[in-house]
Amino acid sequence: MSDADVIVMGMGPGGEEVAGRCTDGGLRVLGIERKLVGGECPYWGCVPSKVMVRAADSLAEAARAIGLAGSLRIDPEWAKVAARVREFTADWNDEAAVERHEAKGTKIVRGTARIRGPRSVEVDGAVYEAERGVVIATGGEPAIPPIEGLSETPFWTNRGAIEASDVPGRLIVLGGGAIGLELAQVFHRFGADVTVVESAARVLALEEPENGEALGRVLSDEGITLRLGVRAERVSSVGDGVRVVLSDGSGVEGDRLLVATGRRSDLEAVGVAAAGLDPSARSIEVDDRMRVADGLWAVGDITGKGGFTHIATYQGRIAAADILGQPHAPADYSAVPRVTFTDPEVGSVGLTQQQAEDAGIQVRVGVSDTSYSTRGSIHGTNAEHGVIKLIADADRGVLVGGSIMSPAAGEMLGIVMLAVRAQVPIQTLKDLIYPYPTFIRGLESSLAEL
């Protein structure tokens, strides 16, 4: 007799979604997790990092009161932030999450899982068999670049930064993507002297150039040092700190080094070769039902569709429905949203201009500066460099992408996300009555440019 109807390898957001829905559907589910049930997001990612961002933003907003409303004095206290992070992560304890799943009927097994064969998984020597199949949801790990001396030098990944009990005097951040910039701004606002090293010519290199350039100006004006267009070539310990030698021959010294150069999935460690897959691949190819092969599904980071919690849970819903034989829409990634929670935020959805042009789309672009809007002028400070950029398919008259850099950009993104996904005609978007004075009214200017 099989040990379960479904075995879920990895109980992060995607795995939890599959396990919960399949258990609710009456199936016997075995969930395997080698770290904490819940995965990266609630313990070292989305949730605790935004606790830190919220604290740092409150400091900046309090300082803005000096120019807008009066005078005040505020003394940053990292201990309060660290305590709140521990509260939200339950001091990195997943007992409540485990109990929640077990109460529903899911069996949780601790250990490292590897695919052993069709519908078969090995966990630290023990073999488990599934009646219907296996779901791979093992997520990813911080990607550590092959920099000379790095393996011999103490450094943080996002996990070390999230668990930090104090603020370093000088922090070097390798990587100018979302994780690196969010944490750089947090630690800077709590007193660290921060230098960001990014090999691309601008920060947020994968987003629209207008956003990266504008955010770079904001961070520089705030006092964060940006070393752009250079690579870290050598790292070494210097006393109690670290020294990074850059590709232009210059060096940077700090008390702490944060490596935020992306994430990767290790397919070899998952044992995908036993399922006939290439263990050296970057990701597992799935169809629009999350199927890899007969009796095998995959969801989350390991599918290469985006390292976001919302992608993992979206895919988890689809995989669970497929396993349960329930009707469901096929996966559609035309309007995947992403938000960088700096101050101001950068929210994007769909294709960038470059991606649209590379896809052979006849592109039209509308760009506007939120500082020119009434709300931007009223708000001031972190709205001064805001940018709204819309990417349209000129032949079809619909949006295929868009980005917003503004306070609360992540909340404003919803209307653009819906427009891209539902292929709302641009004329319909132009005909909407936008409330005045709001940040979202800035969309009108970008739409007019189209």
VMD Tcl script that draws the C-alpha trace (Angstrom):
set ca {
  {0.00 0.00 0.00}
  {1.22 3.51 -0.79}
  {2.21 5.90 2.00}
  {0.11 8.75 0.59}
  {-1.94 9.78 -2.40}
  {0.30 12.79 -2.94}
  {3.81 13.55 -1.74}
  {4.82 17.21 -1.66}
  {8.56 17.85 -1.65}
  {9.04 21.22 0.03}
  {6.49 22.98 2.20}
  {7.08 26.58 1.18}
  {4.19 28.70 -0.15}
  {3.66 26.57 -3.26}
  {3.94 23.28 -1.42}
  {1.63 24.48 1.33}
  {-0.95 25.50 -1.27}
  {-0.88 22.06 -2.91}
  {-0.90 20.19 0.40}
  {-3.74 22.22 1.89}
  {-6.00 21.97 -1.16}
  {-5.33 18.28 -1.72}
  {-5.98 17.47 1.94}
  {-9.21 19.49 1.80}
  {-10.09 17.46 -1.29}
  {-9.93 14.23 0.68}
  {-6.50 13.00 -0.37}
  {-3.81 11.57 1.89}
  {-0.94 14.05 1.72}
  {2.65 13.69 2.90}
  {4.59 16.96 3.09}
  {8.37 16.90 3.36}
  {10.38 19.87 4.59}
  {14.07 20.05 5.49}
  {13.93 23.51 7.09}
  {10.83 25.39 8.23}
  {7.28 24.74 7.07}
  {6.28 27.92 5.27}
  {9.58 28.28 3.43}
  {11.64 31.39 2.80}
  {8.80 33.91 2.68}
  {7.57 33.99 6.31}
  {10.97 33.49 7.92}
  {13.66 35.20 5.80}
  {11.86 36.77 2.85}
  {8.65 38.65 2.16}
  {7.28 39.02 5.68}
  {10.25 39.85 7.93}
  {11.93 41.98 5.28}
  {8.80 44.10 4.98}
  {8.69 44.42 8.77}
  {12.15 45.96 8.45}
  {11.13 48.08 5.46}
  {8.09 49.40 7.33}
  {10.28 50.43 10.28}
  {12.82 52.16 8.02}
  {10.10 53.94 6.06}
  {8.53 55.21 9.28}
  {11.84 56.85 10.16}
  {12.01 58.54 6.77}
  {8.42 59.69 6.98}
  {8.99 61.10 10.45}
  {11.97 63.04 9.13}
  {9.83 64.45 6.32}
  {7.57 66.03 8.92}
  {10.36 68.54 9.55}
  {9.78 70.12 6.17}
  {6.02 69.62 6.07}
  {4.65 70.07 9.55}
  {7.13 71.09 12.22}
  {10.16 69.91 14.13}
  {10.88 66.70 15.98}
  {13.65 64.42 17.16}
  {13.70 60.68 16.62}
  {16.38 58.19 17.63}
  {16.44 54.93 15.64}
  {16.48 51.77 17.77}
  {17.32 48.57 15.89}
  {16.46 46.43 18.90}
  {12.78 47.21 18.35}
  {13.00 46.13 14.73}
  {14.84 42.92 15.58}
  {12.26 42.12 18.26}
  {9.39 42.66 15.82}
  {11.08 40.43 13.25}
  {11.40 37.70 15.89}
  {7.72 38.17 16.73}
  {6.59 37.77 13.11}
  {8.82 34.74 12.53}
  {7.94 33.20 15.93}
  {11.69 33.32 16.53}
  {12.13 31.12 13.45}
  {9.86 28.41 14.81}
  {7.35 26.66 12.54}
  {5.43 24.75 15.21}
  {2.20 26.66 14.50}
  {2.48 26.00 10.75}
  {3.09 22.30 11.30}
  {0.15 22.05 13.67}
  {-2.09 23.84 11.17}
  {-1.34 21.29 8.47}
  {-1.47 18.27 10.76}
  {-4.86 19.40 12.12}
  {-6.21 19.22 8.56}
  {-4.75 15.75 8.06}
  {-1.47 16.40 6.24}
  {1.43 14.32 7.53}
  {4.69 16.29 7.89}
  {8.06 14.58 7.59}
  {11.34 16.36 8.33}
  {14.32 15.74 6.12}
  {15.90 16.15 2.69}
  {13.84 14.61 -0.09}
  {15.11 13.18 -3.37}
  {13.15 11.65 -6.20}
  {13.81 7.92 -6.26}
  {11.63 6.94 -9.17}
  {8.07 7.28 -10.51}
  {5.85 8.29 -7.58}
  {8.67 7.44 -5.17}
  {10.66 9.72 -2.85}
  {13.55 9.02 -0.49}
  {13.97 11.08 2.69}
  {17.26 10.53 4.49}
  {17.20 6.81 3.71}
  {13.48 6.19 4.18}
  {11.41 5.54 1.04}
  {7.85 6.81 0.57}
  {5.45 5.86 -2.23}
  {2.66 7.99 -3.65}
  {-0.53 6.66 -5.26}
  {-1.22 9.65 -7.54}
  {2.09 11.37 -7.72}
  {4.78 13.72 -6.44}
  {4.89 17.51 -6.42}
  {8.32 19.17 -6.45}
  {8.18 22.46 -4.55}
  {11.69 22.67 -3.13}
  {12.20 26.38 -3.84}
  {15.62 27.93 -4.12}
  {18.67 29.10 -2.23}
  {20.71 32.32 -2.33}
  {23.02 32.23 -5.35}
  {26.64 32.70 -4.26}
  {28.90 33.99 -7.07}
  {32.35 32.43 -7.62}
  {34.33 35.39 -6.28}
  {37.90 34.78 -5.19}
  {38.14 34.60 -1.40}
  {34.38 34.73 -0.77}
  {34.14 31.17 0.56}
  {36.80 31.97 3.17}
  {35.24 35.27 4.22}
  {32.23 35.63 6.55}
  {29.24 37.17 4.76}
  {25.50 37.57 5.02}
  {22.88 36.38 2.61}
  {19.36 37.76 3.07}
  {18.94 35.28 5.93}
  {21.79 36.72 7.96}
  {20.56 40.24 7.33}
  {17.04 39.36 8.46}
  {18.36 37.75 11.65}
  {20.71 40.66 12.43}
  {20.70 41.72 16.06}
  {22.56 44.97 15.36}
  {23.38 47.39 12.55}
  {26.90 47.30 11.09}
  {28.72 50.60 10.88}
  {29.64 49.95 7.24}
  {27.73 47.56 5.00}
  {28.76 46.43 1.52}
  {25.93 45.02 -0.60}
  {26.76 42.91 -3.65}
  {23.78 43.14 -5.98}
  {21.52 46.02 -6.97}
  {18.34 44.01 -7.37}
  {15.21 44.09 -5.23}
  {16.61 42.23 -2.20}
  {19.89 44.12 -2.13}
  {18.27 47.54 -2.49}
  {15.51 46.97 0.06}
  {18.00 45.85 2.69}
  {20.52 48.55 1.74}
  {17.94 51.26 2.34}
  {16.79 49.67 5.60}
  {20.26 49.46 7.12}
  {21.23 52.91 5.85}
  {18.19 54.46 7.52}
  {19.22 52.82 10.77}
  {22.68 54.33 10.62}
  {24.87 52.13 8.42}
  {27.22 53.59 5.83}
  {26.09 51.52 2.81}
  {27.81 50.83 -0.50}
  {25.98 48.89 -3.22}
  {28.08 47.15 -5.89}
  {26.22 46.34 -9.12}
  {27.84 45.06 -12.31}
  {25.12 46.58 -14.52}
  {25.08 50.26 -15.43}
  {22.07 50.89 -13.19}
  {20.23 49.38 -10.25}
  {17.17 47.20 -10.93}
  {18.81 46.22 -14.19}
  {15.99 43.83 -15.14}
  {13.34 46.54 -14.86}
  {12.73 49.55 -17.09}
  {15.76 51.87 -17.44}
  {13.67 54.85 -16.34}
  {12.91 53.13 -13.04}
  {16.46 52.03 -12.36}
  {17.91 55.43 -13.15}
  {15.31 57.28 -11.08}
  {15.68 54.94 -8.10}
  {19.45 55.25 -8.33}
  {19.13 59.02 -7.96}
  {16.86 58.59 -4.94}
  {19.26 56.22 -3.20}
  {22.29 58.40 -3.98}
  {20.50 61.51 -2.72}
  {19.70 59.62 0.46}
  {23.39 58.94 1.02}
  {23.83 55.38 -0.23}
  {26.96 54.94 -2.34}
  {26.33 53.19 -5.67}
  {29.24 51.54 -7.48}
  {27.72 50.73 -10.86}
  {29.24 48.97 -13.85}
  {31.87 47.19 -11.75}
  {32.20 43.62 -10.46}
  {33.52 42.26 -7.21}
  {36.65 40.34 -8.15}
  {38.21 39.49 -4.81}
  {37.05 39.41 -1.19}
  {39.13 39.13 1.95}
  {38.86 39.61 5.69}
  {40.47 42.75 7.09}
  {40.59 42.71 10.88}
  {36.98 42.35 12.02}
  {35.69 43.54 8.64}
  {35.89 42.77 4.95}
  {37.51 44.26 1.86}
  {36.15 43.91 -1.66}
  {38.39 44.59 -4.66}
  {36.43 45.73 -7.71}
  {37.03 45.20 -11.42}
  {38.19 48.80 -11.88}
  {40.99 48.22 -9.37}
  {39.40 50.17 -6.54}
  {38.44 48.69 -3.19}
  {35.65 49.00 -0.66}
  {35.92 48.15 3.02}
  {33.10 47.42 5.42}
  {32.18 45.75 8.67}
  {29.70 43.42 6.97}
  {29.23 42.01 3.48}
  {25.75 41.17 2.18}
  {25.63 38.96 -0.91}
  {22.33 39.57 -2.72}
  {23.10 38.37 -6.23}
  {19.98 36.34 -6.90}
  {18.70 32.86 -6.16}
  {19.10 29.43 -7.71}
  {17.47 26.01 -7.59}
  {19.59 22.87 -7.27}
  {17.95 20.24 -9.47}
  {20.71 17.71 -8.86}
  {20.06 17.79 -5.12}
  {16.37 17.08 -5.78}
  {17.33 13.94 -7.73}
  {15.54 14.89 -10.95}
  {17.75 12.50 -12.95}
  {15.66 9.65 -11.51}
  {12.68 11.19 -13.32}
  {14.59 11.47 -16.59}
  {15.28 15.20 -16.23}
  {18.54 17.11 -16.71}
  {20.05 17.76 -13.25}
  {22.26 20.56 -14.64}
  {19.30 22.61 -15.89}
  {18.39 25.91 -14.25}
  {14.73 24.96 -13.83}
  {12.13 22.26 -14.43}
  {9.94 22.71 -17.47}
  {6.23 22.42 -16.71}
  {3.13 22.60 -18.88}
  {0.14 24.83 -18.20}
  {-1.16 22.31 -15.65}
  {2.16 22.23 -13.76}
  {2.81 18.72 -15.05}
  {6.38 17.56 -15.61}
  {5.61 13.94 -16.48}
  {3.02 11.33 -15.61}
  {2.58 11.47 -11.84}
  {4.99 14.38 -11.41}
  {4.23 18.07 -10.96}
  {6.39 21.07 -10.02}
  {5.52 24.51 -8.59}
  {7.37 27.58 -7.37}
  {10.91 28.82 -7.90}
  {12.09 25.54 -9.37}
  {9.87 26.05 -12.46}
  {11.77 29.19 -13.46}
  {8.62 31.29 -13.83}
  {9.67 33.85 -11.21}
  {10.90 33.64 -7.64}
  {7.78 35.12 -6.10}
  {5.46 33.81 -3.42}
  {2.47 34.81 -5.53}
  {3.72 32.71 -8.45}
  {4.24 29.69 -6.19}
  {0.74 29.88 -4.69}
  {-0.80 30.51 -8.13}
  {0.92 27.43 -9.52}
  {0.00 25.50 -6.38}
  {-3.69 26.16 -7.00}
  {-3.40 24.89 -10.56}
  {-1.42 21.78 -9.61}
  {-3.83 20.88 -6.82}
  {-6.83 21.26 -9.13}
  {-5.13 19.07 -11.72}
  {-4.33 16.39 -9.15}
  {-7.90 16.46 -7.83}
  {-9.37 16.36 -11.32}
  {-11.09 19.68 -10.87}
  {-11.67 22.18 -13.71}
  {-9.16 25.01 -13.81}
  {-7.81 27.62 -16.20}
  {-4.37 26.92 -17.67}
  {-1.41 28.83 -16.31}
  {-1.03 32.30 -17.82}
  {2.08 34.37 -17.11}
  {1.21 37.37 -19.27}
  {0.61 39.62 -16.27}
  {3.02 38.54 -13.55}
  {3.35 41.40 -11.02}
  {6.55 42.22 -9.14}
  {7.25 44.90 -6.56}
  {10.50 46.25 -5.13}
  {9.67 47.64 -1.69}
  {12.13 50.48 -1.62}
  {10.96 54.00 -0.80}
  {9.49 54.87 -3.25}
  {8.30 51.48 -4.42}
  {8.76 50.13 -7.94}
  {5.94 47.95 -9.22}
  {5.94 46.26 -12.63}
  {3.79 43.82 -14.56}
  {4.05 42.05 -17.87}
  {6.70 42.83 -20.46}
  {9.33 45.54 -20.35}
  {9.80 47.65 -23.48}
  {12.89 45.62 -24.41}
  {11.10 42.30 -23.93}
  {8.16 43.49 -26.03}
  {10.44 44.65 -28.84}
  {12.40 41.38 -28.69}
  {9.09 39.53 -29.06}
  {8.44 41.38 -32.32}
  {5.60 43.52 -30.97}
  {4.95 46.89 -32.59}
  {5.54 48.91 -29.43}
  {4.21 52.24 -28.28}
  {5.44 53.74 -25.02}
  {3.92 56.29 -22.68}
  {6.09 57.74 -19.89}
  {5.16 60.37 -17.31}
  {6.81 61.84 -14.23}
  {4.70 61.62 -11.07}
  {6.29 64.80 -9.73}
  {4.26 66.69 -12.32}
  {0.98 65.33 -10.97}
  {-0.90 67.29 -8.33}
  {-0.60 64.46 -5.80}
  {3.12 64.13 -6.49}
  {3.65 67.83 -5.91}
  {1.62 67.76 -2.71}
  {3.37 64.67 -1.40}
  {6.88 65.87 -2.24}
  {10.11 64.12 -1.14}
  {9.86 60.45 -2.15}
  {7.42 61.28 -5.00}
  {9.83 63.69 -6.68}
  {11.45 61.07 -8.93}
  {8.41 58.89 -9.66}
  {7.93 57.41 -13.12}
  {4.96 55.69 -14.76}
  {5.73 53.80 -17.97}
  {3.18 51.91 -20.05}
  {4.04 49.49 -22.88}
  {1.40 48.99 -25.56}
  {0.94 46.68 -28.52}
  {0.13 49.28 -31.17}
  {-1.47 46.76 -33.51}
  {-3.93 45.42 -30.93}
  {-4.43 48.62 -28.94}
  {-3.81 46.99 -25.54}
  {-1.16 47.14 -22.85}
  {1.40 44.33 -22.62}
  {3.32 45.78 -19.67}
  {3.76 48.67 -17.33}
  {5.77 49.94 -14.40}
  {5.12 52.45 -11.66}
  {7.68 54.08 -9.38}
  {5.82 55.95 -6.69}
  {4.74 55.79 -3.07}
  {2.37 52.78 -2.81}
  {3.26 51.66 -6.34}
  {2.47 48.07 -5.43}
  {-1.11 49.04 -4.61}
  {-1.45 51.15 -7.76}
  {-0.24 48.28 -9.92}
  {-3.56 46.44 -9.73}
  {-5.27 48.37 -12.49}
  {-2.34 47.91 -14.88}
  {-2.18 44.21 -14.01}
  {-5.87 43.80 -14.82}
  {-5.51 45.78 -18.03}
  {-2.65 43.57 -19.24}
  {-4.26 40.28 -18.22}
  {-7.75 41.10 -19.55}
  {-6.44 42.96 -22.62}
  {-8.51 46.00 -21.80}
  {-8.56 48.40 -24.79}
  {-6.37 51.45 -24.25}
  {-9.27 53.69 -25.19}
  {-11.30 52.15 -22.34}
  {-8.48 52.98 -19.92}
  {-8.37 56.52 -21.24}
  {-12.14 56.88 -20.76}
  {-12.03 55.92 -17.07}
  {-12.67 58.64 -14.49}
  {-9.60 58.72 -12.26}
  {-10.06 60.22 -8.77}
  {-8.38 63.56 -8.17}
  {-5.87 64.15 -6.67}
  {-4.35 60.66 -6.50}
  {-1.11 59.03 -7.58}
  {-3.02 56.67 -9.86}
  {-4.32 59.65 -11.80}
  {-0.80 59.86 -13.19}
  {-1.75 56.97 -15.45}
  {-3.69 59.47 -17.55}
  {-0.51 61.25 -18.58}
  {1.18 58.01 -19.63}
  {-1.95 56.88 -21.48}
  {-2.05 60.20 -23.31}
  {1.53 59.59 -24.51}
  {0.34 56.39 -26.19}
}
mol new
graphics top color blue
foreach p $ca { graphics top sphere $p radius 0.5 }
foreach p [lrange $ca 0 end-1] q [lrange $ca 1 end] { graphics top cylinder $p $q radius 0.2 }
display resetview
